[in-house]
């Protein structure tokens, strides 16, 4: 089955947010939502997230989940803001605990910073599934770029985060703390095992 996919490009960070829905039921998920942020001033705002929210409302979609493919270094997430607007849970791969533990120490965040993933509503493991109307969301861990990277298989589409880019872009970098080129290679091979369609 083919989901309906609406992409949103965030030019300042060259990143993508997706609204993915089951055409039959109108149930939807939001994947990797971006929060607008100005590094120099430290100011943030929600214009990009509002565009996603406006699309969801105008299309009368029933959002069931906000999904993160990994902890992002190139942009901030608007998942918490969208959760407040929509009242739906935010999920990420269970590997987020390793990322949090690594960066808590690197950034001197102190022992009060939780590294158990409790900032998210659900931590997802290999092969877990979430319902989406007549479709199903299957969780496929694809570590290497980060240790928490996951891909989401929804119908005949797969959302890979930063595991694989467009053909002229190659794959994500794996030089962040916790990144691993061998794991990234294995993750790409795992994606290639999906049906060609």
Order of alpha helices (4+ residues) and beta strands (2+ residues): beta-beta-beta-beta-beta-alpha-beta-beta-alpha-beta-alpha-beta-beta-beta-beta-beta-alpha
